[in-house]
Amino acid sequence: MIRSLATGLLCVYLGACGGKADLVVTGGVLWTGLSRGRPRPGAVAIARGKIQAVGDSSAVARYVGRRTAVVQARGGLVMPGFTDGHTHFIDGGFQLASVDLRDAATPAEFIRRIQAYAKTLKPGEWILGGDWDHTLWPGQRLPQHQWIDSVTPDNPVFVNRVDGHEALANAAAMRAARVTKETPTPPGGEILRDARTGEPTGIFKDGALDVVGRAVPEPAPERRDSGLARALAHAARLGVTATAHMSASWADLASYRRLERAGRLTLRVALYLPLDAWRVVADSARRAGSGDEWVKIGGVKGFMDGSAGSRTAYFFEPYSDSAGYRGLLQHPEADMRSWIGNADSAGLQIAVHAIGDRANAILLSIYDSLARAHGRRDRRFRVEHAQHLRPQDIPQFGNLGVIASMQPYHAIDDGRWVEQRIGPVRIRTTYAFRTLLDTGAPLAFGSDWTVAPLDPLLGVYAAVSRRTLDGKNPNGWIPEQKIGVDEALRAYTWGNAFATFDERTRGILAPGYDADVVVLDRDLFRLPADSLDQARVRYTIVGGKVVYERP
């Protein structure tokens, strides 16, 4: 279907556009996303923000005029721009300017970094972000507020674990949120407490995150715009030309629109707003439209469960390292059925976070029953993460046309420790890229930034090699779930365009499509799997404009 569509566009577009190009990319090898096999030498001509022609260099040369800018790929791979199918994009911009705890390998280093960052702030300013990972620490002990109270006496701290499903609050933050020993644990969450005193330890999980989070001041619009600007520059360096921004707020939407009006937007975005606010989202889209080619409301996003790292993902069988404990649902199943059903009736696209096998099975059942009840239409239901699946549930993605929106880097990160959580049997269908593709699932890749690095080349490396970050799986963790370079690139390009109903305008290199193009410094198809992460972006082009050039 894609090839015939592109061929038709080629005939129409070349017949109508005989003028000179604004920009030509030449001297590289082309991966257009239209067919399998190795890329071939060629060039791309761009005019008025659209791809004008794609082909061998001699054929494209006739589009070069006196005012045409020429980008030399120098033998690198020329391909459609990367789309990240799942980010928390503006939060990423905030994190770039906050304390970085991701690779703090000991509790002492965790404390030292927070202390150093606190010294750069004024009294009363909050310390947020962090992305700590206690699985790196000896004993894997969760932090407690007492660790950091003495080094942050004047600054409330609420720093999240790398997966975003639990966070540590210091005493100042808990005072600001009026958290006491008597504070009840909300549904769908946990407040960890000292076994002897009953006092909160400072760890809040999933549905309990708002207990402290509601005390965090909302960033001023100018600060949000600055965070978005940082995120845009970071994305451009990594070849990311579009994203699906998950769990977005109305303030996030306003920020994107401000930068678009100012001509500062260098990335296309589809925002997914809270599922339980489906009525407001539907009314807004009906009244004002969903948006344009740069900024649009993509749909709504909800949560079934938490994460395996925080032991809040919801499983059929108990955790192997927590006797009798199966995780938790963030919302009652009845509420999820109601919200998803109403959102579907309102014509919204629905994306739902599901990580544990039971959370995924329940969500697929909801999607199946609603599609039957509401009748056939092009819904493109999405499961965000789809990490741990029972073998019998995997074919449902293909059968129902449900998009598996997955993050390959999580596989090589979680692969270090997840067998301790769920045992050797359940891991066989964890991050089941190969089986999902083989059973017909639409696959869309992303990062979950800031949970994982934004760099899509790391995601390609992870999907193809499955070599865990600790170096203990040189031939790949669950190697039967590896996929090829072309399959990984397709999930990062056309797959994500399809997942946001944009496959007729981007995701491949073809005449008439948006001129979102990335030039890499080497041909990924000629690299061994364990070297894919060494490739770098040479140029990023969005809407026909060079938004990044590697020095």
C-alpha positions, 0 to 999 in steps of 0.5 A: 500500500505504501509503495503504490501510494508513493508511486502515485504521489511521485507521478503527480508531484514531479509533473506539477513541480518542475522548478528548482529545489530549495535544498538538495541532500546528496552524496549519501545512501538512501533508506526511504522506508518504502522497501526492504533491502540495503540503502542505495546511493542517491539524493533528495530534493526539497522545495517549499517544505516538501520532498520534491524528488528522490532518486539517483544523484544524476536525476535529482541534479536537474533540480539544483539551481543558483539558489539551491543549498546543497547538503553533502551527506559524505557517504552517510545514511539519508533517511526519514526523520526519527519520530519518538512515539512516546515522550514526556517532552517538556519534562525532558527540557526541565530535566536537562537543567535539573539535577541528574541522578541517572548514573549515581551509582551509590547512595553517597553519590546520590546525596552528593549530587543533590547537595551540590545542586541545592547550593545553586538554588534560592531558598524555597525553590523545589528540586525536581526530576533526578531520574535515580535508579536504585538498582545500580546501588549495592543492596538495591535499597530504596532511598529515605528522606533522612538521607537528604534532609540535612543537605536540603534544609531550605529546598523541598525535594521531590525527585523521581525514580528513573521510571517515573512511578515512584519518587523521594520527597524530603522532609521540607517537601512533605511539610509543604504537602502537609504529609503526616503519619496519618495521611491515608494512602490513595487508591492505586498508589503506595506511601512507604512507611517505617515499619517501627514508627509508621512515619512516611519514609519519603517514597511515594508510588504511582497514585500516591505521587499526587499527594506531594505533587499537588504542592509543587508550584506550576512553572510560569509560562516563560519557564515552560517555554524555556524548557521546551526550547531546551528539549527542541535543541536536544531533539534536533541534535539527535535527529528527532523531528516529531514526537507523541507527547504523552500525559500532556497538560493544557499548559504544555499545549499552550507552550507548543503553540506559543513557540509555533507562532514565534517560528521557533518550533523545530519538531512536530508534536501530537499531544495526548491529554489525560484520559479521565478528561476525555469530555473536555478534550473532545469538546475542545477538539470539536470547537477549535479543531485538533490542530495543524501539521506542527501541533495537534491533539493526538488523543487521550492517555491513561494508565492501567498500572505502574512499572516493574522497577517500582513493583507496581506493574500488575501481573497474574502471578505474584512477583518472584521476589515479593511473595503474594504481591501482584502489583496494582491497578492505578484505577478500577477496571470499571473506571477504565472501561467507562473512560475508554468507552466514552472517549471512543464514542467521542471519536478520540484516539486512545493510548493507555499505559500497560506494563504487567501481563494482567494489565495488558490482558485487561486492556486488550479485552477492553479494546476488543469489547469496545470495538465490537460494541461500537462498530468498525472504524479506524481507531488505532488503539495504542498500548503504551509499553506493552512490556510483559505479555502472556504468549496467548495475548500477543496475537491480539495486537495483530488481530485487533490492529492495536498499536504496540507503542514500545521503548527498546532501550527499556529492554536493555536496561530492565534486562539487568534485573527484571528476571529477579522480579518475575522469574525465568518463564515470564521474561521470554515474552518481555519486550517481544518485538520479534513475536509482535511483528511476526503476528502482525502487530503495528509497531511504533518505537520511542524512548519514554524520555526522560525515563530513558535517553531520547537518542533513537540510535540507542533504541535501534541498537537496543532492538537489534542487539538486545545487549543489556547495559551491564554487558552480561548478555553480549549475544542479546537478552532473550535473543529470539526477540531481536529484530533487523535494522530496517524493522527498527528504523521503520518502527521509528519512522513510518510506524510512528507516523501511522500511530498518529494518523500521519502516514500520508504526510511523513514517515517515508522519503517520497515526493509530496511528503514533509521534508523531515530528513536525517543524515547520519554519519555512517550506513547503519546497514553496514555496521555490526549490531554491537556498533549501531550505538556509535553512529551520530547525526550529521544533519537534521532537516525539519520542514525543509530547513536545516535545524541541526548541523554537527560541528 
